[in-house]
């Protein structure tokens, strides 16, 4: 059934004075309801049911939410005074030189330029990542034995 035919049917029902008309064809069900008052005739709700294959999927529109998170803003300001040490290569990040050895650096530990901070394994090669700055380790941003991308932040260092 074409849209024009449905519109003509609505007009016909509105003129006829019927309060409700149901039409069922092979794959379409249409229900037309009119208001009981003559003033409500222009407000005719139409419910058309089409087979699942033809019916469009319902669309959900989410309202944008405005969230003010001052703790995140404060944290970003605090982090801006720190130096971020990033991964120079793609690979797997390890905090220890071997499973039975202690970690290279701990949070709160003071480091010097050239100290080994971690190992990144790439293509069966274990690359030692050395610090380019002196300072104190504030935060380790990656879990042990997890994949890292090129330029992914690994450590936050307080240079003061």
LUMVEX-491907 format. One record per atom (N, C-alpha, C): residue number from 1; residue in one letter; atom name; x, y, z. Coordinates in steps of 0.05 Angstrom, whole numbers, plus 5000, padded with zeros to 4 digits. Each point is the difference from the previous one (the first is absolute). Layout:
<nodes>
NUM; A; CA; X; Y; Z $
...
</nodes>
This chain:
<nodes>
1; X; N; 5017; 4977; 5000 $
1; X; CA; 4983; 5023; 5000 $
1; X; C; 5018; 5025; 5000 $
2; X; N; 4994; 5018; 4982 $
2; X; CA; 5016; 5024; 4997 $
2; X; C; 4991; 5021; 5021 $
3; X; N; 5018; 5019; 5005 $
3; X; CA; 4995; 5021; 5019 $
3; X; C; 4976; 5017; 4991 $
4; X; N; 4997; 5005; 4975 $
4; X; CA; 4977; 5015; 4989 $
4; X; C; 4974; 4986; 5006 $
5; X; N; 4999; 4974; 4998 $
5; X; CA; 4976; 4984; 5006 $
5; X; C; 4993; 5002; 5029 $
6; X; N; 5021; 5000; 5017 $
6; X; CA; 4995; 5002; 5029 $
6; X; C; 4989; 5027; 5007 $
7; X; N; 5011; 5021; 4988 $
7; X; CA; 4990; 5027; 5004 $
7; X; C; 4971; 5003; 4992 $
8; X; N; 4993; 4988; 4977 $
8; X; CA; 4972; 5001; 4990 $
8; X; C; 4982; 4985; 5019 $
9; X; N; 5009; 4978; 5011 $
9; X; CA; 4984; 4984; 5019 $
9; X; C; 4995; 5017; 5025 $
10; X; N; 5020; 5014; 5009 $
10; X; CA; 4997; 5017; 5024 $
10; X; C; 4979; 5021; 4995 $
11; X; N; 5001; 5013; 4977 $
11; X; CA; 4981; 5021; 4994 $
11; X; C; 4971; 4988; 4998 $
12; X; N; 4998; 4977; 4988 $
12; X; CA; 4974; 4986; 4998 $
12; X; C; 4988; 4994; 5027 $
13; X; N; 5017; 4989; 5019 $
13; X; CA; 4991; 4993; 5026 $
13; X; C; 4992; 5026; 5015 $
14; X; N; 5015; 5021; 4997 $
14; X; CA; 4994; 5025; 5014 $
14; X; C; 4973; 5011; 4991 $
15; X; N; 4994; 4998; 4974 $
15; X; CA; 4975; 5010; 4989 $
15; X; C; 4976; 4982; 5008 $
16; X; N; 5005; 4974; 5004 $
16; X; CA; 4979; 4981; 5005 $
16; X; C; 4989; 5003; 5028 $
17; X; N; 5015; 5011; 5019 $
17; X; CA; 4991; 5003; 5027 $
17; X; C; 5005; 4975; 5017 $
18; X; N; 5013; 4980; 4989 $
18; X; CA; 5006; 4976; 5016 $
18; X; C; 5022; 5007; 5021 $
19; X; N; 4998; 4987; 5023 $
19; X; CA; 5019; 5006; 5021 $
19; X; C; 5025; 4983; 4998 $
20; X; N; 4998; 4976; 4988 $
20; X; CA; 5023; 4983; 4997 $
20; X; C; 4996; 4981; 4976 $
21; X; N; 5021; 4997; 4984 $
21; X; CA; 5000; 4982; 4978 $
21; X; C; 5025; 4983; 5001 $
22; X; N; 4997; 4974; 4997 $
22; X; CA; 5023; 4982; 4999 $
22; X; C; 5000; 4987; 4972 $
23; X; N; 5024; 5000; 4988 $
23; X; CA; 5003; 4988; 4974 $
23; X; C; 5023; 4980; 5001 $
24; X; N; 4995; 4975; 4992 $
24; X; CA; 5021; 4980; 5000 $
24; X; C; 5002; 4989; 4972 $
25; X; N; 5024; 5002; 4988 $
25; X; CA; 5005; 4988; 4974 $
25; X; C; 5022; 4979; 5004 $
26; X; N; 5010; 4989; 4978 $
26; X; CA; 5020; 4978; 5002 $
26; X; C; 5022; 5006; 5020 $
27; X; N; 5014; 5022; 4997 $
27; X; CA; 5023; 5005; 5017 $
27; X; C; 4998; 5027; 5014 $
28; X; N; 4977; 5013; 5000 $
28; X; CA; 4998; 5027; 5012 $
28; X; C; 4975; 5000; 5017 $
29; X; N; 5003; 5012; 5024 $
29; X; CA; 4977; 5005; 5018 $
29; X; C; 4999; 5030; 5005 $
30; X; N; 4977; 5012; 4996 $
30; X; CA; 4997; 5029; 5004 $
30; X; C; 4976; 5004; 5019 $
31; X; N; 5004; 5016; 5020 $
31; X; CA; 4978; 5008; 5018 $
31; X; C; 4998; 5030; 4999 $
32; X; N; 4976; 5011; 4994 $
32; X; CA; 4996; 5029; 4999 $
32; X; C; 4979; 5006; 5021 $
33; X; N; 5007; 5018; 5018 $
33; X; CA; 4982; 5008; 5021 $
33; X; C; 4995; 5030; 4998 $
34; X; N; 4974; 5007; 5002 $
34; X; CA; 4993; 5029; 4999 $
34; X; C; 4990; 5008; 5027 $
35; X; N; 5001; 5026; 5006 $
35; X; CA; 4990; 5009; 5025 $
35; X; C; 4970; 5000; 5000 $
36; X; N; 4987; 4999; 5024 $
36; X; CA; 4971; 4998; 5001 $
36; X; C; 4987; 5027; 4994 $
37; X; N; 5013; 5023; 5005 $
37; X; CA; 4989; 5026; 4993 $
37; X; C; 5007; 5007; 4971 $
38; X; N; 4982; 5017; 4989 $
38; X; CA; 5005; 5008; 4972 $
38; X; C; 5025; 5017; 4998 $
39; X; N; 5008; 5014; 5022 $
39; X; CA; 5023; 5017; 5000 $
39; X; C; 5026; 4983; 4999 $
40; X; N; 4999; 4976; 5009 $
40; X; CA; 5024; 4983; 5002 $
40; X; C; 5005; 4984; 4974 $
41; X; N; 4983; 5004; 4980 $
41; X; CA; 5002; 4985; 4975 $
41; X; C; 5028; 5004; 4987 $
42; X; N; 5011; 5024; 5003 $
42; X; CA; 5026; 5006; 4988 $
42; X; C; 5023; 4986; 5014 $
43; X; N; 4995; 4989; 5023 $
43; X; CA; 5021; 4986; 5016 $
43; X; C; 4996; 4970; 4998 $
44; X; N; 5005; 4989; 4977 $
44; X; CA; 4995; 4971; 4996 $
44; X; C; 5026; 4985; 5003 $
45; X; N; 5003; 4985; 5022 $
45; X; CA; 5024; 4984; 5003 $
45; X; C; 4998; 4975; 4982 $
46; X; N; 5022; 4993; 4987 $
46; X; CA; 5000; 4977; 4983 $
46; X; C; 5022; 4981; 5010 $
47; X; N; 4993; 4974; 5003 $
47; X; CA; 5019; 4980; 5008 $
47; X; C; 5002; 4980; 4977 $
48; X; N; 5023; 4998; 4988 $
48; X; CA; 5004; 4981; 4978 $
48; X; C; 5021; 4980; 5009 $
49; X; N; 4993; 4975; 4997 $
49; X; CA; 5020; 4979; 5007 $
49; X; C; 5008; 4986; 4974 $
50; X; N; 5026; 5000; 4996 $
50; X; CA; 5011; 4987; 4976 $
50; X; C; 5015; 4975; 5008 $
51; X; N; 5005; 4982; 4981 $
51; X; CA; 5015; 4976; 5008 $
51; X; C; 5028; 5008; 5008 $
52; X; N; 5012; 4983; 5017 $
52; X; CA; 5026; 5006; 5011 $
52; X; C; 5021; 5006; 4979 $
53; X; N; 4999; 4987; 4977 $
53; X; CA; 5020; 5005; 4979 $
53; X; C; 4998; 5028; 4989 $
54; X; N; 4976; 5011; 5000 $
54; X; CA; 4995; 5026; 4987 $
54; X; C; 5001; 5022; 5021 $
55; X; N; 4994; 4994; 5025 $
55; X; CA; 4998; 5021; 5020 $
55; X; C; 5028; 5011; 5007 $
56; X; N; 5002; 5027; 5001 $
56; X; CA; 5026; 5012; 5008 $
56; X; C; 5005; 4995; 5029 $
57; X; N; 5026; 4997; 5007 $
57; X; CA; 5008; 4996; 5028 $
57; X; C; 4994; 5025; 5016 $
58; X; N; 4992; 4997; 5025 $
58; X; CA; 4995; 5024; 5016 $
58; X; C; 5027; 5014; 5005 $
59; X; N; 4999; 5026; 5000 $
59; X; CA; 5024; 5016; 5004 $
59; X; C; 4998; 5013; 5028 $
60; X; N; 5021; 4996; 5015 $
60; X; CA; 5001; 5012; 5026 $
60; X; C; 5019; 5024; 5000 $
61; X; N; 4990; 5023; 5008 $
61; X; CA; 5016; 5024; 5001 $
61; X; C; 5007; 5006; 5029 $
62; X; N; 5025; 5000; 5006 $
62; X; CA; 5008; 5007; 5028 $
62; X; C; 5004; 5029; 5003 $
63; X; N; 4990; 5011; 5021 $
63; X; CA; 5003; 5028; 5006 $
63; X; C; 5029; 5005; 5009 $
64; X; N; 5013; 5021; 4990 $
64; X; CA; 5027; 5005; 5010 $
64; X; C; 4999; 5008; 5029 $
65; X; N; 5019; 4990; 5014 $
65; X; CA; 5002; 5005; 5029 $
65; X; C; 5023; 5019; 5005 $
66; X; N; 4995; 5020; 5016 $
66; X; CA; 5021; 5018; 5008 $
66; X; C; 5009; 4993; 5028 $
67; X; N; 5024; 4991; 5001 $
67; X; CA; 5011; 4991; 5026 $
67; X; C; 5024; 5018; 5006 $
68; X; N; 4999; 5013; 5023 $
68; X; CA; 5023; 5016; 5008 $
68; X; C; 5015; 4984; 5020 $
69; X; N; 5024; 4993; 4993 $
69; X; CA; 5017; 4984; 5018 $
69; X; C; 5024; 5016; 5008 $
70; X; N; 4999; 5014; 5022 $
70; X; CA; 5023; 5017; 5007 $
70; X; C; 5024; 4984; 5009 $
71; X; N; 4995; 4976; 5010 $
71; X; CA; 5023; 4983; 5009 $
71; X; C; 5017; 4992; 4976 $
72; X; N; 4988; 4996; 4977 $
72; X; CA; 5015; 4993; 4976 $
72; X; C; 5016; 5024; 4991 $
73; X; N; 4987; 5024; 5001 $
73; X; CA; 5014; 5024; 4992 $
73; X; C; 5024; 5006; 5018 $
74; X; N; 4996; 4996; 5026 $
74; X; CA; 5021; 5004; 5019 $
74; X; C; 5023; 4980; 4996 $
75; X; N; 4992; 4975; 4995 $
75; X; CA; 5020; 4979; 4995 $
75; X; C; 5016; 5006; 4975 $
76; X; N; 4987; 5011; 4979 $
76; X; CA; 5014; 5007; 4975 $
76; X; C; 5020; 5022; 5005 $
77; X; N; 4992; 5019; 5017 $
77; X; CA; 5019; 5022; 5007 $
77; X; C; 5024; 4989; 5016 $
78; X; N; 4995; 4982; 5019 $
78; X; CA; 5021; 4988; 5015 $
78; X; C; 5019; 4984; 4982 $
79; X; N; 4988; 4984; 4981 $
79; X; CA; 5016; 4984; 4982 $
79; X; C; 5017; 5016; 4981 $
80; X; N; 4991; 5025; 4995 $
80; X; CA; 5015; 5017; 4981 $
80; X; C; 5028; 5007; 5010 $
81; X; N; 5004; 5000; 5026 $
81; X; CA; 5026; 5006; 5011 $
81; X; C; 5019; 4976; 4999 $
82; X; N; 4990; 4977; 4993 $
82; X; CA; 5016; 4976; 4998 $
82; X; C; 5009; 4995; 4971 $
83; X; N; 5022; 4986; 4998 $
83; X; CA; 5010; 4992; 4973 $
83; X; C; 4990; 4972; 4995 $
84; X; N; 4990; 4996; 4976 $
84; X; CA; 4989; 4973; 4992 $
84; X; C; 5022; 4986; 4984 $
85; X; N; 5007; 4976; 5009 $
85; X; CA; 5018; 4983; 4985 $
85; X; C; 4983; 4982; 4983 $
86; X; N; 5005; 5001; 4973 $
86; X; CA; 4983; 4985; 4982 $
86; X; C; 5016; 4977; 4987 $
87; X; N; 4985; 4981; 4990 $
87; X; CA; 5012; 4976; 4987 $
87; X; C; 5012; 5008; 4973 $
88; X; N; 5025; 4993; 4995 $
88; X; CA; 5012; 5007; 4975 $
88; X; C; 4994; 4979; 4978 $
89; X; N; 4988; 4977; 5008 $
89; X; CA; 4994; 4979; 4981 $
89; X; C; 4974; 4986; 5007 $
90; X; N; 4991; 4983; 4982 $
90; X; CA; 4976; 4983; 5004 $
90; X; C; 5011; 4974; 5011 $
91; X; N; 4986; 4989; 5021 $
91; X; CA; 5009; 4975; 5011 $
91; X; C; 4985; 4993; 5025 $
92; X; N; 5012; 4983; 5016 $
92; X; CA; 4989; 4992; 5026 $
92; X; C; 5016; 5012; 5022 $
93; X; N; 4987; 5014; 5019 $
93; X; CA; 5013; 5014; 5022 $
93; X; C; 5004; 4982; 5023 $
94; X; N; 5025; 5000; 5010 $
94; X; CA; 5007; 4984; 5024 $
94; X; C; 5014; 5018; 5020 $
95; X; N; 4991; 4999; 5025 $
95; X; CA; 5013; 5016; 5021 $
95; X; C; 5025; 4986; 5012 $
96; X; N; 5003; 4974; 4995 $
96; X; CA; 5023; 4984; 5011 $
96; X; C; 5017; 4990; 4977 $
97; X; N; 5027; 4997; 5006 $
97; X; CA; 5017; 4988; 4979 $
97; X; C; 4995; 4970; 4996 $
98; X; N; 4989; 4987; 5020 $
98; X; CA; 4993; 4971; 4999 $
98; X; C; 4978; 4995; 5020 $
99; X; N; 4984; 4979; 4997 $
99; X; CA; 4978; 4995; 5019 $
99; X; C; 5008; 4997; 5029 $
100; X; N; 5024; 4990; 5005 $
100; X; CA; 5009; 4996; 5028 $
100; X; C; 5016; 5024; 5010 $
101; X; N; 5003; 5021; 4986 $
101; X; CA; 5016; 5024; 5008 $
101; X; C; 4981; 5022; 5010 $
102; X; N; 5010; 5019; 5015 $
102; X; CA; 4983; 5023; 5009 $
102; X; C; 4996; 5019; 4978 $
103; X; N; 4980; 5018; 5003 $
103; X; CA; 4994; 5020; 4980 $
103; X; C; 5022; 5020; 4997 $
104; X; N; 5003; 5012; 4977 $
104; X; CA; 5021; 5020; 4995 $
104; X; C; 4996; 5025; 5018 $
105; X; N; 4975; 5011; 5000 $
105; X; CA; 4995; 5024; 5016 $
105; X; C; 4973; 4997; 5014 $
106; X; N; 4998; 5013; 5023 $
106; X; CA; 4975; 5001; 5016 $
106; X; C; 4990; 5029; 5000 $
107; X; N; 4974; 5003; 5006 $
107; X; CA; 4989; 5027; 5004 $
107; X; C; 5013; 5012; 5025 $
108; X; N; 5009; 5025; 4997 $
108; X; CA; 5014; 5014; 5022 $
108; X; C; 5030; 4998; 4998 $
109; X; N; 5010; 4983; 4983 $
109; X; CA; 5029; 4996; 4997 $
109; X; C; 5012; 5023; 4984 $
110; X; N; 5024; 5009; 5008 $
110; X; CA; 5014; 5021; 4986 $
110; X; C; 5017; 4987; 4978 $
111; X; N; 4998; 5011; 4976 $
111; X; CA; 5015; 4989; 4977 $
111; X; C; 5018; 5021; 4989 $
112; X; N; 5021; 4991; 4986 $
112; X; CA; 5019; 5018; 4987 $
112; X; C; 4998; 4995; 4970 $
113; X; N; 5010; 5019; 4985 $
113; X; CA; 5001; 4997; 4971 $
113; X; C; 5016; 4975; 4993 $
114; X; N; 4989; 4983; 4983 $
114; X; CA; 5014; 4976; 4991 $
114; X; C; 4992; 4975; 5016 $
115; X; N; 4985; 5003; 5022 $
115; X; CA; 4991; 4976; 5015 $
115; X; C; 4980; 4984; 4983 $
116; X; N; 5002; 4974; 5002 $
116; X; CA; 4981; 4983; 4986 $
116; X; C; 4973; 5000; 5015 $
117; X; N; 4979; 5006; 4986 $
117; X; CA; 4973; 5002; 5013 $
117; X; C; 4984; 4975; 4995 $
118; X; N; 5003; 4987; 4977 $
118; X; CA; 4984; 4977; 4993 $
118; X; C; 5013; 4986; 4975 $
119; X; N; 4987; 4979; 4992 $
119; X; CA; 5008; 4986; 4976 $
119; X; C; 4976; 4997; 4982 $
120; X; N; 5004; 5005; 4974 $
120; X; CA; 4978; 4995; 4981 $
120; X; C; 5009; 4979; 4980 $
121; X; N; 4985; 4979; 4999 $
121; X; CA; 5007; 4978; 4982 $
121; X; C; 4986; 5005; 4973 $
122; X; N; 5017; 5000; 4979 $
122; X; CA; 4989; 5003; 4973 $
122; X; C; 5014; 4980; 4982 $
123; X; N; 4985; 4982; 4988 $
123; X; CA; 5011; 4980; 4982 $
123; X; C; 5022; 4984; 5013 $
124; X; N; 4995; 4990; 5024 $
124; X; CA; 5018; 4983; 5016 $
124; X; C; 5025; 5014; 5009 $
125; X; N; 5001; 5026; 4997 $
125; X; CA; 5023; 5016; 5010 $
125; X; C; 4991; 5016; 5024 $
126; X; N; 5015; 4999; 5021 $
126; X; CA; 4993; 5015; 5025 $
126; X; C; 5016; 5026; 5000 $
127; X; N; 4985; 5023; 4997 $
127; X; CA; 5013; 5026; 4998 $
127; X; C; 4997; 5014; 5027 $
128; X; N; 5023; 5007; 5012 $
128; X; CA; 5000; 5015; 5025 $
128; X; C; 4993; 5029; 4994 $
129; X; N; 4980; 5011; 5014 $
129; X; CA; 4992; 5028; 4997 $
129; X; C; 5013; 5016; 5023 $
130; X; N; 5017; 5019; 4992 $
130; X; CA; 5015; 5016; 5019 $
130; X; C; 4986; 5027; 5004 $
131; X; N; 5003; 5011; 5024 $
131; X; CA; 4989; 5026; 5006 $
131; X; C; 5016; 5022; 4986 $
132; X; N; 4986; 5019; 4989 $
132; X; CA; 5013; 5023; 4987 $
132; X; C; 5000; 5024; 5019 $
133; X; N; 4988; 4997; 5024 $
133; X; CA; 4999; 5021; 5020 $
133; X; C; 5007; 4990; 5028 $
134; X; N; 5006; 5018; 5017 $
134; X; CA; 5004; 4993; 5028 $
134; X; C; 4976; 5009; 5016 $
135; X; N; 4993; 4986; 5021 $
135; X; CA; 4977; 5008; 5016 $
135; X; C; 4990; 4977; 5017 $
136; X; N; 4974; 5002; 5007 $
136; X; CA; 4988; 4980; 5017 $
136; X; C; 4976; 4988; 4985 $
137; X; N; 4998; 4973; 5000 $
137; X; CA; 4978; 4986; 4987 $
137; X; C; 4974; 5006; 5016 $
138; X; N; 4981; 5012; 4986 $
138; X; CA; 4974; 5007; 5013 $
138; X; C; 4979; 4978; 4995 $
139; X; N; 5000; 4990; 4975 $
139; X; CA; 4980; 4980; 4994 $
139; X; C; 5010; 4982; 4977 $
140; X; N; 4993; 4974; 5002 $
140; X; CA; 5004; 4981; 4978 $
140; X; C; 4973; 4998; 4986 $
141; X; N; 5000; 5007; 4974 $
141; X; CA; 4975; 5002; 4986 $
141; X; C; 4991; 4974; 4985 $
142; X; N; 5018; 4980; 5000 $
142; X; CA; 4994; 4975; 4985 $
142; X; C; 5004; 4976; 5018 $
143; X; N; 4983; 4981; 4998 $
143; X; CA; 5002; 4975; 5016 $
143; X; C; 5022; 4983; 4988 $
144; X; N; 5012; 4983; 5017 $
144; X; CA; 5022; 4982; 4992 $
144; X; C; 4989; 4980; 4980 $
145; X; N; 5016; 4994; 4980 $
145; X; CA; 4995; 4979; 4979 $
145; X; C; 4976; 5007; 4983 $
146; X; N; 4996; 5026; 4994 $
146; X; CA; 4978; 5008; 4983 $
146; X; C; 5012; 5013; 4974 $
147; X; N; 4985; 4998; 4978 $
147; X; CA; 5009; 5013; 4975 $
147; X; C; 5000; 5030; 5002 $
148; X; N; 5019; 5013; 4987 $
148; X; CA; 5001; 5029; 4999 $
148; X; C; 5004; 5008; 4971 $
149; X; N; 4990; 5024; 4994 $
149; X; CA; 5003; 5012; 4973 $
149; X; C; 5023; 5020; 5000 $
150; X; N; 5008; 5007; 4976 $
150; X; CA; 5020; 5021; 4997 $
150; X; C; 4989; 5026; 5012 $
151; X; N; 5016; 5014; 5016 $
151; X; CA; 4993; 5026; 5012 $
151; X; C; 4979; 4998; 5022 $
152; X; N; 4995; 4976; 5010 $
152; X; CA; 4981; 4996; 5022 $
152; X; C; 5014; 5008; 5026 $
153; X; N; 4987; 5016; 5017 $
153; X; CA; 5012; 5008; 5026 $
153; X; C; 5005; 4976; 5018 $
154; X; N; 5024; 4998; 5011 $
154; X; CA; 5007; 4978; 5018 $
154; X; C; 5003; 5008; 5029 $
155; X; N; 5014; 5023; 5004 $
155; X; CA; 5005; 5009; 5027 $
155; X; C; 4996; 5030; 5002 $
156; X; N; 4993; 5010; 5024 $
156; X; CA; 4999; 5028; 5006 $
156; X; C; 5023; 5005; 5020 $
157; X; N; 5017; 5021; 4993 $
157; X; CA; 5023; 5006; 5016 $
157; X; C; 4998; 5029; 5009 $
158; X; N; 5005; 5004; 5026 $
158; X; CA; 5002; 5027; 5011 $
158; X; C; 5029; 5009; 4998 $
159; X; N; 5006; 5020; 4983 $
159; X; CA; 5028; 5007; 4996 $
159; X; C; 5011; 5017; 5023 $
160; X; N; 4984; 5010; 5018 $
160; X; CA; 5010; 5018; 5021 $
160; X; C; 5014; 4985; 5022 $
</nodes>
